[in-house]
Amino acid sequence: MTRTVRLSAFRLGLSVFIVTAGASLMAQDWPQFLGPDRNGQYDGPALATRWPGGAPPELWRRSVGAGFAGPIVVDTRLLLFHRIGGEEVLESFDAETGEPIWRYAYKTTYRDDFGFDEGPRSSPVVADGRVFTFGAQGQLHAVDLESGAGLWSVDTRARFRFSKAFFGAAGSPLVEDGRVLANIGGPDAGIVAFDSSSGDVLWTVT
């Protein structure tokens, strides 16, 4: 399955688009699922409701792989987490031009019980110069935002022995005060807090 990411004369923040006209307006960052405050609320410049000259021109378009993870935008970067073949892939693009900046990928063998879509389910999270992803198979990764270098990873399914269930791992991580919180769902680890710098387990809640 392939999808298409398109950017018109807008700045993308998940499903939020900001008109850019003349001197480019700086849109609000959308660094995680549901936005900066995780409430789905947009507080940037007012959205245009009419375009007298017609619809804004499309700036760029890219075909992408499988998955349900919405893109996020931080500064001038658009980050996309998707699956291509046997890999889950995190890619960084220039939000204005669509030009690739870096690509980070790792192997996955996840299979959807319904045969519908085998890509990642959860959007990435950006905090403190790092990008955190939680793939459908339960692989939690931390990647350097600037370079795309992998910093650490944890195979949470192997470590905490959770069942795949119907939809695999589907919750976006939450990053607070140097902790990455993930909904694991294992018999001894419902919610797990990882150190955002090292990936070390800080605590678990059943």
PAKOL-743523 format. One line per field, with one value per residue: residue in one letter; chain; residue number from 1; y, x, z of N, C-alpha, C in turn. Coordinates in Angstrom, 1 decimal, padded with zeros to 4 digits. Example, Ala and Ser with C-alpha at 12.3 -4.5 7.8 and 13.67 -1.06 7.14 Angstrom:
% PAKOL-743523
type <- (A | S)
mol <- (A | A)
seq <- (1 | 2)
n_v <- (-005.7 | -002.2)
n_u <- (013.2 | 012.8)
n_w <- (007.8 | 007.1)
ca_v <- (-004.5 | -001.1)
ca_u <- (012.3 | 013.7)
ca_w <- (007.8 | 007.1)
c_v <- (-003.3 | 000.0)
c_u <- (013.2 | 012.9)
c_w <- (007.8 | 007.9)
% end
This chain:
% PAKOL-743523
type <- (M | T | R | T | V | R | L | S | A | F | R | L | G | L | S | V | F | I | V | T | A | G | A | S | L | M | A | Q | D | W | P | Q | F | L | G | P | D | R | N | G | Q | Y | D | G | P | A | L | A | T | R | W | P | G | G | A | P | P | E | L | W | R | R | S | V | G | A | G | F | A | G | P | I | V | V | D | T | R | L | L | L | F | H | R | I | G | G | E | E | V | L | E | S | F | D | A | E | T | G | E | P | I | W | R | Y | A | Y | K | T | T | Y | R | D | D | F | G | F | D | E | G | P | R | S | S | P | V | V | A | D | G | R | V | F | T | F | G | A | Q | G | Q | L | H | A | V | D | L | E | S | G | A | G | L | W | S | V | D | T | R | A | R | F | R | F | S | K | A | F | F | G | A | A | G | S | P | L | V | E | D | G | R | V | L | A | N | I | G | G | P | D | A | G | I | V | A | F | D | S | S | S | G | D | V | L | W | T | V | T)
mol <- (A | A | A | A | A | A | A | A | A | A | A | A | A | A | A | A | A | A | A | A | A | A | A | A | A | A | A | A | A | A | A | A | A | A | A | A | A | A | A | A | A | A | A | A | A | A | A | A | A | A | A | A | A | A | A | A | A | A | A | A | A | A | A | A | A | A | A | A | A | A | A | A | A | A | A | A | A | A | A | A | A | A | A | A | A | A | A | A | A | A | A | A | A | A | A | A | A | A | A | A | A | A | A | A | A | A | A | A | A | A | A | A | A | A | A | A | A | A | A | A | A | A | A | A | A | A | A | A | A | A | A | A | A | A | A | A | A | A | A | A | A | A | A | A | A | A | A | A | A | A | A | A | A | A | A | A | A | A | A | A | A | A | A | A | A | A | A | A | A | A | A | A | A | A | A | A | A | A | A | A | A | A | A | A | A | A | A | A | A | A | A | A | A | A | A | A | A | A | A | A | A | A | A | A | A | A)
seq <- (1 | 2 | 3 | 4 | 5 | 6 | 7 | 8 | 9 | 10 | 11 | 12 | 13 | 14 | 15 | 16 | 17 | 18 | 19 | 20 | 21 | 22 | 23 | 24 | 25 | 26 | 27 | 28 | 29 | 30 | 31 | 32 | 33 | 34 | 35 | 36 | 37 | 38 | 39 | 40 | 41 | 42 | 43 | 44 | 45 | 46 | 47 | 48 | 49 | 50 | 51 | 52 | 53 | 54 | 55 | 56 | 57 | 58 | 59 | 60 | 61 | 62 | 63 | 64 | 65 | 66 | 67 | 68 | 69 | 70 | 71 | 72 | 73 | 74 | 75 | 76 | 77 | 78 | 79 | 80 | 81 | 82 | 83 | 84 | 85 | 86 | 87 | 88 | 89 | 90 | 91 | 92 | 93 | 94 | 95 | 96 | 97 | 98 | 99 | 100 | 101 | 102 | 103 | 104 | 105 | 106 | 107 | 108 | 109 | 110 | 111 | 112 | 113 | 114 | 115 | 116 | 117 | 118 | 119 | 120 | 121 | 122 | 123 | 124 | 125 | 126 | 127 | 128 | 129 | 130 | 131 | 132 | 133 | 134 | 135 | 136 | 137 | 138 | 139 | 140 | 141 | 142 | 143 | 144 | 145 | 146 | 147 | 148 | 149 | 150 | 151 | 152 | 153 | 154 | 155 | 156 | 157 | 158 | 159 | 160 | 161 | 162 | 163 | 164 | 165 | 166 | 167 | 168 | 169 | 170 | 171 | 172 | 173 | 174 | 175 | 176 | 177 | 178 | 179 | 180 | 181 | 182 | 183 | 184 | 185 | 186 | 187 | 188 | 189 | 190 | 191 | 192 | 193 | 194 | 195 | 196 | 197 | 198 | 199 | 200 | 201 | 202 | 203 | 204 | 205 | 206)
n_v <- (-001.2 | 002.2 | 005.7 | 009.2 | 012.1 | 015.4 | 018.8 | 021.9 | 025.4 | 025.7 | 025.3 | 022.3 | 020.8 | 018.0 | 017.5 | 020.2 | 023.1 | 025.8 | 029.0 | 030.3 | 033.2 | 035.7 | 037.2 | 034.6 | 033.0 | 031.9 | 028.8 | 027.2 | 024.8 | 021.2 | 018.9 | 016.3 | 013.7 | 015.1 | 017.6 | 020.4 | 020.7 | 018.4 | 018.4 | 018.7 | 021.3 | 024.2 | 027.0 | 029.0 | 031.4 | 033.0 | 031.0 | 031.0 | 031.3 | 031.8 | 032.0 | 034.2 | 034.2 | 031.6 | 028.1 | 027.5 | 026.9 | 023.7 | 022.7 | 020.5 | 016.9 | 013.6 | 010.1 | 007.6 | 005.0 | 002.3 | 002.5 | 004.2 | 006.4 | 009.8 | 012.6 | 014.8 | 018.2 | 020.1 | 023.1 | 023.6 | 021.1 | 018.2 | 015.3 | 011.9 | 008.7 | 005.5 | 002.4 | 000.6 | -002.1 | -004.5 | -002.9 | -000.5 | 002.9 | 006.1 | 009.3 | 012.4 | 015.5 | 018.5 | 020.9 | 022.9 | 022.4 | 019.7 | 018.2 | 015.4 | 015.0 | 013.2 | 009.7 | 007.0 | 003.6 | 000.4 | -003.2 | -005.0 | -007.5 | -007.4 | -008.5 | -007.9 | -009.0 | -008.9 | -008.5 | -006.0 | -003.4 | -003.0 | -001.2 | 001.3 | 002.4 | 004.7 | 008.2 | 009.9 | 011.5 | 014.5 | 015.8 | 017.7 | 017.7 | 015.2 | 012.4 | 010.3 | 007.1 | 004.6 | 001.5 | -000.7 | -003.3 | -003.0 | -001.9 | 000.5 | 003.5 | 006.0 | 008.8 | 011.1 | 014.3 | 016.2 | 014.9 | 012.3 | 010.1 | 006.9 | 006.7 | 005.1 | 002.0 | -000.1 | -003.3 | -003.7 | -005.7 | -008.1 | -007.7 | -007.2 | -009.0 | -008.7 | -009.4 | -009.5 | -008.9 | -007.5 | -005.3 | -004.7 | -002.7 | 000.5 | 003.0 | 006.4 | 007.5 | 009.4 | 012.2 | 013.5 | 015.5 | 014.4 | 011.7 | 009.0 | 007.8 | 004.9 | 003.0 | -000.2 | -002.7 | -005.3 | -008.3 | -007.7 | -005.1 | -002.5 | 000.4 | 002.0 | 003.8 | 005.2 | 006.3 | 009.3 | 009.9 | 007.6 | 005.3 | 003.5 | 001.7 | 003.3 | 003.1 | 000.9 | 000.3 | -001.8)
n_u <- (000.8 | 000.5 | 000.8 | 000.2 | 001.9 | 001.1 | 001.8 | 000.5 | 000.4 | 000.9 | 001.8 | 002.4 | 000.8 | 000.2 | -003.1 | -003.5 | -003.2 | -001.3 | -001.6 | 000.8 | 001.9 | 003.5 | 005.7 | 006.8 | 004.7 | 005.3 | 004.3 | 002.7 | 004.6 | 004.1 | 004.7 | 004.1 | 001.6 | -001.6 | -000.7 | 001.2 | 000.4 | -001.0 | -003.7 | -005.1 | -005.5 | -005.0 | -003.0 | -001.8 | -001.1 | -004.1 | -006.3 | -006.8 | -009.9 | -010.9 | -009.8 | -009.3 | -008.0 | -008.1 | -007.4 | -004.5 | -001.3 | 000.1 | 003.0 | 004.8 | 005.0 | 004.9 | 005.1 | 004.4 | 005.0 | 003.3 | 001.0 | -000.3 | 000.6 | 000.6 | 002.2 | 004.7 | 005.6 | 008.4 | 010.1 | 011.7 | 011.4 | 009.7 | 008.5 | 008.2 | 006.9 | 006.8 | 006.1 | 008.2 | 008.4 | 010.1 | 010.8 | 010.6 | 010.4 | 011.8 | 011.7 | 013.1 | 012.2 | 012.6 | 010.3 | 009.4 | 010.2 | 010.1 | 012.4 | 014.6 | 016.2 | 017.3 | 017.4 | 016.2 | 016.1 | 014.9 | 014.6 | 011.5 | 009.1 | 006.4 | 003.0 | -000.2 | -003.3 | -005.6 | -004.7 | -004.6 | -003.1 | 000.2 | 001.9 | 003.5 | 001.6 | 001.6 | 002.2 | 005.4 | 007.4 | 008.8 | 011.3 | 013.5 | 015.6 | 015.5 | 014.0 | 011.3 | 010.1 | 007.6 | 007.1 | 004.9 | 005.5 | 006.4 | 008.9 | 010.9 | 012.4 | 015.0 | 016.1 | 018.5 | 017.5 | 018.7 | 020.7 | 019.8 | 020.8 | 020.8 | 020.1 | 019.4 | 017.6 | 014.8 | 013.5 | 010.5 | 008.6 | 009.9 | 011.2 | 009.3 | 007.3 | 004.7 | 001.5 | 000.6 | -002.0 | -004.8 | -004.0 | -001.4 | 001.4 | 000.2 | 000.2 | 001.2 | 004.3 | 004.8 | 006.5 | 008.0 | 009.8 | 012.3 | 011.7 | 010.5 | 007.4 | 005.6 | 002.9 | 002.9 | 001.7 | 002.4 | 002.4 | 003.8 | 004.2 | 002.5 | 002.4 | 005.4 | 008.3 | 011.0 | 014.4 | 015.0 | 017.5 | 019.1 | 017.6 | 017.2 | 015.3 | 013.2 | 010.9 | 008.1 | 004.6 | 002.0)
n_w <- (000.0 | -000.8 | 000.0 | -000.4 | 000.2 | 000.2 | -000.4 | -000.4 | -001.0 | 001.7 | 005.2 | 006.7 | 009.5 | 010.9 | 010.4 | 010.0 | 008.1 | 007.0 | 005.5 | 003.3 | 002.3 | 000.3 | 002.4 | 004.2 | 006.5 | 009.8 | 010.8 | 013.6 | 015.4 | 015.2 | 017.0 | 017.8 | 018.3 | 018.1 | 018.5 | 020.0 | 022.7 | 023.0 | 022.7 | 020.3 | 019.5 | 017.6 | 017.7 | 016.1 | 013.5 | 012.0 | 010.1 | 006.6 | 004.9 | 002.4 | -001.0 | -003.2 | -005.7 | -006.5 | -005.7 | -003.6 | -005.0 | -005.6 | -003.8 | -003.4 | -003.8 | -002.6 | -002.9 | -000.5 | 002.0 | 003.7 | 006.5 | 009.5 | 010.7 | 011.3 | 009.8 | 011.3 | 012.2 | 012.7 | 013.2 | 010.3 | 009.4 | 008.1 | 009.4 | 008.7 | 009.4 | 008.3 | 006.5 | 004.3 | 002.3 | 004.0 | 006.1 | 008.8 | 008.5 | 009.2 | 008.0 | 007.2 | 005.9 | 004.0 | 004.8 | 003.2 | 000.6 | 000.2 | -000.2 | 000.5 | 003.7 | 005.7 | 006.3 | 008.3 | 009.1 | 009.9 | 010.3 | 010.1 | 011.0 | 011.2 | 011.0 | 009.9 | 011.3 | 009.8 | 007.3 | 006.2 | 006.6 | 007.3 | 008.3 | 010.6 | 013.4 | 015.0 | 015.5 | 015.2 | 017.9 | 018.8 | 020.9 | 022.8 | 020.8 | 019.8 | 018.0 | 018.6 | 018.0 | 017.8 | 016.8 | 014.9 | 015.7 | 018.2 | 018.5 | 020.0 | 019.2 | 019.4 | 017.7 | 016.4 | 015.8 | 014.1 | 012.6 | 012.0 | 013.0 | 014.7 | 018.2 | 020.4 | 021.0 | 021.8 | 021.9 | 022.7 | 022.7 | 022.9 | 025.3 | 027.2 | 026.8 | 025.6 | 024.1 | 020.6 | 019.8 | 018.1 | 016.6 | 016.9 | 018.3 | 019.1 | 020.3 | 020.4 | 021.8 | 024.8 | 025.9 | 028.7 | 030.9 | 030.5 | 030.3 | 028.4 | 027.8 | 027.3 | 026.1 | 026.8 | 027.6 | 028.5 | 030.6 | 032.9 | 032.7 | 032.1 | 031.5 | 030.6 | 031.6 | 030.0 | 030.0 | 028.3 | 027.2 | 027.2 | 027.0 | 029.0 | 031.4 | 033.6 | 035.3 | 035.8 | 035.4 | 036.1)
ca_v <- (000.0 | 003.5 | 006.9 | 010.3 | 013.3 | 016.6 | 020.1 | 023.0 | 026.6 | 025.6 | 024.6 | 021.2 | 020.3 | 016.9 | 017.9 | 021.6 | 023.7 | 027.3 | 029.6 | 031.0 | 034.2 | 036.8 | 036.9 | 033.3 | 033.0 | 030.7 | 028.1 | 026.5 | 023.4 | 020.1 | 017.9 | 015.1 | 013.4 | 016.1 | 018.9 | 020.8 | 020.5 | 017.1 | 018.6 | 018.9 | 022.7 | 025.0 | 028.4 | 029.8 | 032.5 | 032.6 | 030.2 | 031.6 | 030.6 | 032.1 | 032.3 | 034.8 | 033.8 | 030.1 | 027.3 | 027.7 | 025.9 | 022.6 | 022.9 | 019.3 | 015.7 | 012.4 | 008.8 | 007.1 | 003.6 | 001.9 | 002.9 | 005.1 | 007.4 | 011.1 | 013.3 | 015.9 | 019.3 | 020.9 | 024.1 | 023.5 | 019.7 | 017.4 | 013.9 | 010.9 | 007.4 | 004.6 | 001.1 | 000.3 | -003.4 | -005.1 | -001.9 | 000.7 | 004.0 | 007.4 | 010.2 | 013.9 | 016.2 | 020.0 | 021.1 | 023.9 | 021.9 | 018.2 | 017.5 | 014.5 | 015.4 | 012.0 | 008.5 | 006.0 | 002.5 | -000.9 | -004.4 | -005.4 | -008.6 | -007.3 | -008.9 | -007.5 | -010.2 | -008.7 | -008.3 | -004.7 | -002.5 | -003.5 | -000.1 | 001.8 | 003.0 | 005.9 | 009.3 | 010.2 | 012.6 | 015.3 | 016.5 | 017.9 | 017.4 | 013.7 | 011.9 | 009.0 | 006.3 | 003.3 | 000.8 | -001.7 | -004.5 | -002.7 | -001.4 | 001.9 | 004.1 | 007.4 | 009.2 | 012.5 | 015.2 | 017.0 | 014.0 | 011.1 | 008.9 | 006.2 | 006.9 | 003.9 | 001.3 | -001.2 | -004.2 | -003.9 | -006.9 | -009.2 | -007.5 | -007.2 | -010.2 | -008.4 | -010.1 | -008.6 | -008.6 | -007.3 | -004.1 | -004.4 | -001.5 | 001.5 | 004.3 | 007.3 | 007.8 | 010.7 | 012.6 | 014.5 | 015.6 | 013.4 | 010.4 | 008.5 | 006.9 | 004.1 | 002.0 | -001.5 | -003.7 | -006.6 | -008.8 | -007.0 | -003.7 | -001.8 | 001.7 | 001.9 | 005.0 | 005.0 | 007.5 | 009.7 | 010.0 | 006.3 | 004.2 | 002.7 | 001.6 | 004.0 | 002.4 | 000.3 | 000.2 | -002.9)
ca_u <- (000.0 | 001.3 | 000.0 | 000.8 | 002.0 | 001.1 | 001.9 | 000.1 | 001.0 | 000.5 | 002.7 | 001.6 | 001.0 | -000.8 | -004.2 | -003.6 | -002.5 | -001.2 | -001.3 | 002.1 | 001.8 | 004.4 | 006.6 | 006.2 | 004.2 | 005.8 | 003.3 | 003.0 | 005.1 | 003.2 | 005.8 | 003.6 | 000.2 | -002.6 | -000.1 | 002.2 | -000.2 | -001.7 | -005.2 | -005.7 | -005.8 | -004.1 | -002.9 | -000.9 | -001.8 | -005.4 | -006.4 | -007.6 | -011.1 | -011.2 | -008.7 | -009.9 | -007.3 | -008.1 | -006.7 | -003.1 | -000.6 | 000.8 | 004.4 | 005.5 | 004.2 | 005.8 | 004.5 | 005.0 | 004.6 | 002.1 | 001.0 | -001.3 | 001.3 | 000.5 | 003.5 | 004.8 | 006.4 | 009.2 | 010.9 | 011.6 | 011.4 | 008.5 | 009.0 | 007.3 | 007.1 | 006.0 | 006.8 | 008.5 | 008.8 | 010.3 | 011.4 | 009.9 | 011.3 | 011.6 | 012.3 | 013.1 | 012.1 | 012.4 | 008.9 | 009.0 | 010.5 | 010.0 | 013.7 | 015.0 | 017.3 | 017.9 | 016.5 | 016.6 | 015.3 | 015.2 | 013.8 | 010.3 | 008.4 | 005.0 | 002.0 | -001.6 | -004.2 | -006.6 | -004.1 | -005.0 | -002.0 | 001.3 | 002.8 | 003.4 | 000.3 | 001.7 | 003.1 | 006.6 | 007.4 | 010.1 | 011.5 | 014.9 | 016.5 | 015.4 | 012.7 | 011.0 | 009.1 | 007.1 | 006.6 | 003.8 | 006.0 | 006.8 | 010.3 | 010.9 | 013.7 | 015.3 | 016.9 | 018.9 | 016.7 | 019.6 | 021.5 | 019.1 | 021.6 | 020.1 | 020.7 | 019.1 | 016.4 | 014.4 | 012.5 | 009.7 | 007.8 | 010.8 | 011.6 | 008.1 | 006.4 | 003.3 | 000.9 | 000.4 | -003.4 | -005.3 | -003.5 | 000.0 | 001.6 | -000.4 | 000.1 | 002.3 | 005.0 | 004.6 | 007.8 | 007.9 | 010.8 | 013.4 | 011.1 | 009.6 | 006.3 | 005.1 | 001.9 | 003.4 | 000.7 | 002.8 | 001.9 | 004.4 | 004.6 | 001.5 | 003.1 | 006.9 | 009.0 | 012.4 | 015.2 | 015.0 | 018.8 | 019.8 | 016.6 | 017.1 | 013.9 | 013.1 | 009.9 | 007.0 | 003.3 | 001.2)
ca_w <- (000.0 | -000.8 | 000.3 | -001.0 | 001.0 | -000.7 | 000.3 | -001.3 | -000.5 | 003.1 | 006.0 | 007.3 | 010.9 | 010.8 | 009.5 | 010.0 | 007.1 | 007.2 | 004.2 | 003.2 | 001.2 | 000.4 | 003.5 | 004.7 | 007.9 | 010.5 | 011.5 | 014.9 | 015.3 | 015.5 | 017.2 | 018.3 | 018.1 | 018.7 | 018.6 | 021.0 | 024.0 | 023.0 | 022.8 | 019.0 | 019.4 | 016.9 | 018.2 | 015.2 | 012.7 | 011.6 | 008.8 | 005.5 | 004.6 | 001.0 | -001.8 | -004.4 | -006.9 | -006.7 | -004.7 | -003.5 | -005.9 | -004.9 | -003.8 | -003.6 | -003.5 | -002.5 | -002.6 | 000.7 | 002.2 | 004.5 | 007.9 | 010.0 | 011.5 | 010.7 | 009.8 | 012.3 | 011.7 | 013.7 | 012.5 | 008.8 | 009.1 | 008.1 | 009.7 | 008.3 | 009.9 | 007.5 | 006.2 | 002.9 | 002.3 | 005.3 | 007.0 | 009.2 | 008.0 | 009.6 | 007.1 | 007.4 | 004.6 | 004.1 | 004.8 | 002.2 | -000.7 | 000.0 | -000.4 | 001.7 | 004.5 | 006.1 | 006.3 | 009.3 | 008.8 | 010.6 | 009.9 | 010.9 | 010.4 | 011.7 | 010.1 | 010.4 | 011.3 | 008.8 | 006.0 | 005.7 | 006.6 | 008.2 | 008.7 | 012.0 | 013.8 | 015.9 | 015.0 | 016.0 | 018.9 | 018.9 | 022.2 | 023.2 | 019.7 | 019.5 | 017.5 | 019.2 | 017.3 | 018.4 | 015.6 | 015.1 | 016.3 | 019.5 | 018.6 | 020.4 | 018.8 | 019.5 | 016.6 | 016.5 | 014.9 | 013.2 | 011.7 | 011.6 | 013.6 | 015.8 | 019.5 | 021.2 | 020.7 | 022.7 | 021.4 | 023.9 | 022.7 | 023.4 | 026.7 | 028.2 | 026.4 | 025.3 | 022.9 | 019.4 | 019.8 | 016.7 | 015.9 | 017.2 | 019.2 | 018.4 | 021.0 | 020.3 | 023.0 | 025.5 | 026.4 | 029.7 | 031.9 | 030.2 | 030.3 | 027.3 | 028.4 | 026.3 | 026.5 | 026.4 | 027.7 | 028.9 | 031.8 | 034.1 | 032.3 | 031.3 | 031.1 | 031.0 | 031.4 | 029.6 | 030.0 | 026.9 | 026.7 | 027.1 | 026.8 | 030.2 | 032.0 | 034.8 | 036.1 | 035.1 | 036.0 | 035.6)
c_v <- (001.2 | 004.6 | 008.0 | 011.5 | 014.5 | 017.8 | 021.2 | 024.2 | 026.8 | 025.1 | 023.5 | 020.9 | 019.3 | 017.4 | 019.4 | 022.2 | 025.2 | 027.9 | 030.4 | 031.9 | 035.3 | 036.4 | 035.7 | 033.4 | 031.7 | 030.0 | 027.5 | 025.1 | 022.4 | 018.9 | 016.6 | 014.9 | 014.4 | 017.4 | 019.2 | 020.5 | 019.2 | 017.3 | 018.8 | 020.4 | 023.5 | 026.5 | 029.3 | 030.9 | 032.0 | 031.9 | 031.0 | 030.7 | 030.8 | 032.4 | 032.8 | 034.4 | 032.3 | 029.4 | 027.5 | 026.6 | 024.9 | 022.8 | 021.6 | 018.1 | 014.5 | 011.2 | 008.2 | 005.7 | 003.4 | 002.5 | 003.9 | 006.3 | 008.8 | 011.8 | 014.4 | 016.9 | 020.0 | 021.8 | 023.9 | 022.0 | 019.0 | 015.9 | 012.9 | 009.5 | 006.4 | 003.3 | 001.0 | -001.1 | -004.0 | -004.2 | -000.9 | 001.8 | 005.3 | 008.3 | 011.6 | 014.6 | 017.7 | 020.3 | 022.1 | 023.3 | 020.4 | 017.5 | 016.6 | 015.1 | 014.2 | 010.9 | 007.5 | 004.9 | 001.3 | -002.0 | -004.6 | -006.6 | -008.6 | -007.7 | -008.6 | -008.7 | -010.1 | -008.5 | -006.9 | -003.7 | -002.9 | -002.4 | 000.4 | 002.5 | 004.4 | 006.9 | 009.4 | 011.3 | 013.2 | 016.0 | 016.5 | 017.4 | 015.9 | 013.4 | 010.5 | 008.3 | 005.0 | 002.5 | -000.2 | -003.0 | -004.3 | -002.2 | 000.1 | 002.4 | 005.5 | 007.7 | 010.7 | 013.3 | 015.8 | 016.0 | 012.8 | 009.9 | 008.3 | 006.4 | 005.7 | 003.3 | 000.2 | -002.0 | -004.5 | -005.1 | -008.1 | -009.0 | -007.7 | -008.2 | -009.8 | -009.1 | -009.0 | -008.1 | -008.3 | -006.3 | -003.8 | -003.2 | -000.3 | 002.9 | 005.1 | 007.5 | 009.2 | 011.0 | 013.7 | 014.4 | 014.6 | 011.9 | 010.1 | 007.5 | 006.2 | 003.1 | 000.7 | -002.5 | -005.1 | -007.0 | -008.2 | -005.6 | -003.1 | -000.5 | 001.6 | 003.3 | 004.7 | 006.4 | 008.0 | 009.8 | 008.6 | 005.1 | 003.2 | 002.8 | 002.3 | 003.4 | 001.8 | 000.3 | -000.9 | -002.6)
c_u <- (000.9 | 000.3 | 000.8 | 000.7 | 002.0 | 001.1 | 001.6 | 000.8 | 000.6 | 001.7 | 001.9 | 001.9 | -000.1 | -001.9 | -004.4 | -002.7 | -002.5 | -000.9 | 000.0 | 002.0 | 002.8 | 005.5 | 006.0 | 005.9 | 004.8 | 004.6 | 003.7 | 003.6 | 004.0 | 004.1 | 005.4 | 002.1 | -000.7 | -001.9 | 000.7 | 001.7 | -001.0 | -003.2 | -005.8 | -006.0 | -004.7 | -004.1 | -002.1 | -001.7 | -003.2 | -005.4 | -007.2 | -008.8 | -011.5 | -009.9 | -009.2 | -009.3 | -007.3 | -007.3 | -005.2 | -002.4 | 000.1 | 002.3 | 005.2 | 004.6 | 005.2 | 004.9 | 005.2 | 004.5 | 003.4 | 002.2 | -000.1 | -000.7 | 001.2 | 001.9 | 003.5 | 005.7 | 007.1 | 010.2 | 010.7 | 011.5 | 010.0 | 009.0 | 007.9 | 007.7 | 006.2 | 006.8 | 007.0 | 009.1 | 009.0 | 011.0 | 010.4 | 010.9 | 010.9 | 012.4 | 012.1 | 013.1 | 012.1 | 010.9 | 008.5 | 009.2 | 010.3 | 011.3 | 014.1 | 016.2 | 018.0 | 016.9 | 017.0 | 015.6 | 015.8 | 014.2 | 012.6 | 009.7 | 006.9 | 004.0 | 000.6 | -002.5 | -005.2 | -006.0 | -004.3 | -003.8 | -001.0 | 002.3 | 002.7 | 002.1 | 000.4 | 002.6 | 004.3 | 006.4 | 008.7 | 010.2 | 013.0 | 015.9 | 016.5 | 014.1 | 012.5 | 009.9 | 008.8 | 006.4 | 005.5 | 004.2 | 006.5 | 008.3 | 010.3 | 012.3 | 013.8 | 016.4 | 017.2 | 018.2 | 017.6 | 020.2 | 020.8 | 019.8 | 020.8 | 020.8 | 020.5 | 017.8 | 016.1 | 013.3 | 011.6 | 008.9 | 008.6 | 011.1 | 010.5 | 007.1 | 005.0 | 002.8 | 000.6 | -001.0 | -003.8 | -004.5 | -002.0 | 000.2 | 001.1 | -000.4 | 001.4 | 003.0 | 004.6 | 006.0 | 007.6 | 009.1 | 011.9 | 013.0 | 010.3 | 008.6 | 005.7 | 004.0 | 002.3 | 002.4 | 001.1 | 002.3 | 002.5 | 004.8 | 003.5 | 002.0 | 004.5 | 007.5 | 010.5 | 013.1 | 015.4 | 016.4 | 019.5 | 018.9 | 016.5 | 015.7 | 014.0 | 012.1 | 008.8 | 005.7 | 002.5 | -000.2)
c_w <- (000.0 | -000.6 | -000.4 | 000.0 | 000.0 | 000.1 | -000.7 | -000.7 | 001.0 | 003.9 | 006.7 | 008.7 | 011.1 | 009.9 | 009.4 | 008.9 | 007.3 | 005.9 | 004.3 | 002.0 | 001.4 | 001.4 | 004.2 | 006.2 | 008.6 | 011.2 | 012.8 | 014.6 | 015.7 | 015.8 | 017.7 | 018.0 | 018.8 | 019.0 | 019.8 | 022.4 | 024.1 | 023.2 | 021.5 | 018.7 | 018.7 | 017.3 | 017.4 | 014.6 | 012.2 | 010.2 | 007.8 | 005.2 | 003.1 | 000.3 | -003.1 | -005.7 | -007.2 | -005.6 | -004.7 | -004.4 | -005.0 | -005.0 | -004.0 | -003.3 | -003.5 | -002.3 | -001.4 | 001.0 | 003.1 | 005.9 | 008.2 | 010.7 | 010.7 | 010.8 | 010.9 | 011.7 | 012.8 | 013.0 | 011.0 | 008.4 | 009.1 | 008.3 | 009.4 | 008.7 | 009.1 | 007.2 | 004.7 | 002.9 | 003.7 | 006.3 | 007.5 | 009.0 | 008.6 | 008.6 | 007.4 | 006.1 | 004.9 | 003.9 | 003.6 | 000.8 | -000.9 | -000.2 | 000.8 | 002.4 | 005.1 | 006.2 | 007.4 | 009.2 | 009.6 | 010.2 | 010.8 | 010.2 | 010.8 | 010.6 | 010.7 | 010.2 | 010.2 | 007.4 | 005.4 | 005.5 | 007.6 | 008.6 | 010.1 | 012.2 | 014.5 | 015.3 | 015.8 | 017.0 | 018.8 | 020.2 | 022.4 | 022.1 | 019.3 | 018.9 | 018.1 | 018.4 | 018.0 | 017.3 | 015.9 | 015.8 | 017.7 | 019.6 | 018.8 | 020.0 | 019.1 | 018.4 | 016.7 | 015.4 | 013.8 | 012.1 | 011.2 | 012.2 | 014.7 | 017.1 | 020.4 | 020.7 | 021.7 | 022.0 | 022.6 | 023.9 | 023.3 | 024.8 | 027.6 | 027.8 | 026.3 | 024.1 | 021.8 | 019.4 | 018.3 | 015.9 | 016.2 | 018.2 | 018.4 | 019.1 | 020.7 | 021.7 | 023.6 | 026.1 | 027.4 | 030.6 | 031.7 | 030.3 | 029.0 | 027.8 | 027.2 | 026.8 | 026.0 | 026.4 | 028.0 | 030.2 | 033.0 | 033.8 | 031.4 | 030.6 | 031.5 | 030.7 | 031.1 | 029.7 | 028.6 | 026.4 | 026.4 | 026.8 | 028.0 | 030.8 | 033.4 | 035.8 | 035.2 | 036.0 | 035.4 | 035.4)
% end
